[in-house]
Amino acid sequence: MEILQDARHYLELAAVFCAALSGGLAAVRKSYDVFSVLLLAWVTGLGGGIIRDVLIGATPPVGITSWDLVLTSLLGGLVIQFFHPRLERMRRGITVLDAGALAMFVVVGVDKGLDHGVGPLAAVFVGLITGIGGGLVRDLLVGEPPIVLRERELYAIPATFGAVVTVVLAEQGVLGYATGGAVVVGIFVVRLVSLRMRWRAPGPWQGFGRRRLGT
């Protein structure tokens, strides 16, 4: 069990760093100062985890008590602060990192929720919030439509599906390195393929009559 918890912690560190890069880059694109870059890196990297911990009663949240997680988020901000001219030209790379962070956060969130005794349904919501929470707060702070709502992108849908699969695996007692890693890869691939293929979630139903009349 201790080994699995260590693996979850390292996975969370990787997710925090990837998410912090996207948060810092959002601040740089708005020409914010260095404090704002670090703040957005921290919010994006740890915002979802903070919300998660408050919901499941794991207080105080690791986002303000775990020195290695906090330093990892700030490191991501510093990397953006000093190397953003190069990273700005790597938008696809940042998109890949953001997709990776989403995938890792979902699995970490579900696993931690179940460890703290929440039920299967709550664990799905906890995993989803961990995955999308930081990006949601980031977009609101920079005054942009949250990516989870923007242009019907497949963002929350693969995250939700991955959370459900993770809960099922845990309930069957087979959630481990291989299966958890497979879920991470699955969410990651679906997110990137959906961007590449320009897949969109269905919009509001217009009704049969409207469609038939061509209006």
C-alpha positions as CSV (number, residue, x, y, z in Angstrom):
1,M,0.0,0.0,0.0
2,E,2.9,2.4,0.9
3,I,4.4,1.7,-2.5
4,L,1.2,2.5,-4.3
5,Q,0.9,5.8,-2.3
6,D,4.4,6.7,-3.3
7,A,3.6,6.0,-7.0
8,R,0.5,8.2,-6.7
9,H,2.5,11.0,-5.2
10,Y,5.1,10.9,-8.0
11,L,2.3,10.8,-10.6
12,E,0.8,13.8,-8.9
13,L,4.1,15.6,-9.0
14,A,4.3,15.1,-12.8
15,A,0.8,16.2,-13.3
16,V,1.3,19.4,-11.2
17,F,4.4,20.3,-13.2
18,C,2.7,19.8,-16.6
19,A,-0.4,21.8,-15.4
20,A,1.8,24.6,-13.9
21,L,3.5,25.1,-17.3
22,S,0.1,25.8,-18.9
23,G,-0.9,28.1,-16.1
24,G,2.3,30.1,-16.3
25,L,2.0,30.3,-20.1
26,A,-1.5,31.7,-19.8
27,A,-0.1,34.5,-17.6
28,V,2.7,35.3,-19.9
29,R,0.3,35.6,-22.9
30,K,-1.5,38.2,-20.9
31,S,1.8,40.0,-20.1
32,Y,1.3,39.6,-16.4
33,D,4.1,40.2,-13.9
34,V,6.3,37.4,-12.4
35,F,4.1,37.1,-9.3
36,S,1.1,36.5,-11.4
37,V,2.9,33.9,-13.5
38,L,3.8,32.0,-10.3
39,L,0.3,32.4,-8.9
40,L,-1.3,31.1,-12.0
41,A,1.2,28.2,-12.2
42,W,0.3,27.3,-8.6
43,V,-3.4,27.7,-9.1
44,T,-3.4,25.6,-12.3
45,G,-1.1,22.9,-10.8
46,L,-2.8,22.5,-7.5
47,G,-6.3,24.2,-7.7
48,G,-8.0,20.9,-8.6
49,G,-6.3,19.0,-5.8
50,I,-7.2,21.7,-3.3
51,I,-10.8,21.5,-4.2
52,R,-10.6,17.7,-4.1
53,D,-9.1,17.7,-0.6
54,V,-11.7,20.1,0.8
55,L,-14.5,18.0,-0.6
56,I,-13.2,14.7,0.8
57,G,-12.2,16.2,4.1
58,A,-8.4,15.7,3.6
59,T,-7.6,19.0,5.2
60,P,-5.5,21.1,5.2
61,P,-5.1,20.4,1.4
62,V,-1.8,19.2,0.0
63,G,-1.8,22.2,-2.3
64,I,-0.8,24.4,0.7
65,T,1.0,21.9,2.9
66,S,3.1,19.6,0.7
67,W,6.3,21.5,0.1
68,D,7.4,19.3,-2.9
69,L,4.0,19.8,-4.7
70,V,4.1,23.6,-4.1
71,L,7.7,23.9,-5.2
72,T,7.0,21.8,-8.3
73,S,4.2,24.2,-9.3
74,L,6.4,27.2,-8.7
75,L,9.2,25.5,-10.7
76,G,6.8,25.2,-13.6
77,G,6.1,28.9,-13.3
78,L,9.7,29.8,-13.3
79,V,10.5,27.7,-16.3
80,I,7.8,29.6,-18.2
81,Q,9.0,33.0,-16.9
82,F,12.5,32.5,-18.2
83,F,12.0,30.3,-21.2
84,H,8.6,31.4,-22.5
85,P,9.9,32.7,-25.9
86,R,10.9,29.2,-26.8
87,L,7.9,27.5,-25.2
88,E,5.5,29.9,-26.8
89,R,6.5,28.4,-30.1
90,M,5.8,25.0,-28.7
91,R,2.0,25.4,-28.3
92,R,1.4,21.9,-29.4
93,G,3.9,20.7,-26.8
94,I,2.0,22.6,-24.1
95,T,-1.2,21.1,-25.3
96,V,0.3,17.7,-24.9
97,L,1.4,18.5,-21.4
98,D,-2.0,19.8,-20.5
99,A,-3.6,16.6,-21.8
100,G,-1.1,14.6,-19.8
101,A,-1.9,16.5,-16.6
102,L,-5.6,16.0,-17.1
103,A,-5.2,12.3,-17.5
104,M,-2.9,11.9,-14.5
105,F,-5.0,14.1,-12.2
106,V,-8.1,12.1,-12.9
107,V,-6.6,8.8,-11.8
108,V,-4.8,10.4,-8.8
109,G,-8.1,12.1,-7.7
110,V,-10.2,8.9,-7.9
111,D,-7.5,6.9,-6.1
112,K,-7.2,9.5,-3.2
113,G,-11.0,9.8,-2.9
114,L,-11.4,6.1,-2.6
115,D,-8.6,6.0,0.0
116,H,-10.5,8.5,2.1
117,G,-13.6,6.4,2.0
118,V,-15.9,8.2,-0.5
119,G,-18.3,6.1,-2.5
120,P,-17.9,5.2,-6.1
121,L,-20.1,8.0,-7.5
122,A,-18.4,10.6,-5.3
123,A,-15.0,9.2,-6.4
124,V,-16.0,9.8,-10.1
125,F,-16.8,13.5,-9.3
126,V,-13.6,13.8,-7.2
127,G,-11.5,12.5,-10.1
128,L,-13.2,14.8,-12.5
129,I,-12.8,17.9,-10.3
130,T,-9.1,17.0,-9.7
131,G,-8.6,16.8,-13.5
132,I,-10.4,20.0,-14.6
133,G,-10.4,22.2,-11.5
134,G,-7.1,23.9,-11.9
135,G,-7.6,24.7,-15.6
136,L,-11.1,26.0,-14.8
137,V,-9.8,28.4,-12.2
138,R,-6.9,29.4,-14.5
139,D,-9.2,30.4,-17.3
140,L,-11.6,32.3,-15.1
141,L,-8.7,34.3,-13.6
142,V,-7.3,35.3,-17.0
143,G,-10.8,36.2,-18.3
144,E,-11.2,33.5,-20.9
145,P,-14.0,31.0,-21.3
146,P,-13.1,27.8,-19.4
147,I,-11.7,25.2,-21.7
148,V,-14.2,22.7,-20.3
149,L,-17.0,24.8,-21.8
150,R,-15.2,26.2,-24.8
151,E,-16.1,25.1,-28.4
152,R,-17.6,21.8,-27.2
153,E,-14.1,20.3,-27.0
154,L,-13.8,16.7,-25.7
155,Y,-12.1,17.6,-22.4
156,A,-14.4,16.7,-19.5
157,I,-15.9,13.8,-21.4
158,P,-12.7,11.6,-21.6
159,A,-11.9,12.7,-18.0
160,T,-15.3,11.5,-16.8
161,F,-15.0,8.2,-18.7
162,G,-11.5,7.7,-17.3
163,A,-12.8,8.4,-13.8
164,V,-15.6,5.8,-14.2
165,V,-13.1,3.2,-15.5
166,T,-10.7,3.9,-12.6
167,V,-13.5,3.4,-10.1
168,V,-14.6,0.2,-11.7
169,L,-11.1,-1.2,-11.6
170,A,-10.7,-0.2,-8.0
171,E,-14.0,-1.8,-7.1
172,Q,-12.9,-5.0,-8.8
173,G,-9.6,-4.9,-6.9
174,V,-7.4,-4.7,-10.0
175,L,-6.4,-1.0,-9.9
176,G,-2.6,-1.0,-10.0
177,Y,0.4,0.3,-11.9
178,A,-0.5,-1.3,-15.2
179,T,-4.3,-0.7,-15.1
180,G,-3.9,2.8,-13.7
181,G,-1.3,3.6,-16.3
182,A,-3.6,2.2,-19.1
183,V,-6.4,4.6,-17.9
184,V,-3.9,7.6,-18.0
185,V,-2.8,6.7,-21.5
186,G,-6.5,6.2,-22.6
187,I,-7.6,9.7,-21.4
188,F,-4.4,11.2,-22.9
189,V,-4.9,9.6,-26.3
190,V,-8.6,10.4,-26.6
191,R,-7.9,14.0,-25.7
192,L,-5.2,14.4,-28.3
193,V,-7.0,12.5,-31.0
194,S,-10.1,14.6,-30.5
195,L,-8.0,17.8,-30.9
196,R,-6.4,16.4,-34.0
197,M,-9.6,15.2,-35.6
198,R,-11.6,18.3,-34.4
199,W,-14.1,16.1,-32.6
200,R,-16.8,18.1,-30.8
201,A,-19.4,17.1,-28.3
202,P,-23.0,17.4,-29.6
203,G,-24.6,20.8,-29.3
204,P,-28.2,21.7,-28.2
205,W,-30.7,19.5,-30.0
206,Q,-32.6,21.5,-32.5
207,G,-35.6,19.2,-32.8
208,F,-36.7,17.0,-35.7
209,G,-39.0,19.6,-37.2
210,R,-36.3,22.2,-37.5
211,R,-33.8,19.8,-39.0
212,R,-36.4,18.5,-41.5
213,L,-37.4,22.0,-42.6
214,G,-33.8,23.1,-42.9
215,T,-34.3,26.1,-40.6
